[in-house]
Amino acid sequence: MKKIKELKGANMDIDLVSQNVDWDQNACPWTETENTKEHRCAVKDTSICRYFCGIKYLDSVLCSYPIENLEALNEKTDKQTKDGYKTLLH
């Protein structure tokens, strides 16, 4: 029996732009490149960043910037898969 399960369909808010927090936080490389605070890894009910590749325990964001996540994760790149992701990526 597996001790850890992979559960699909999480509805998350994840970002690296919080201010005045009591822990170390890296800056989003896309945000730094564009000198903005607009980019979010995941916005609940809305979108997932095209560079977001997941979360590593406990709170590390896996980011592929500047390579889009589908290419970085070596996922299928056929038209159907790409079109399915387009609605999620911003």
Secondary structure, DSSP 8 states (H G I E B T S, - for coil): --SS---------B-S---S-SS-----HHHHHHT-S---SEETTTEE-TTEEEEETTTEEEE-TTS-HHHHTT---SHHHHHHHHTTB-
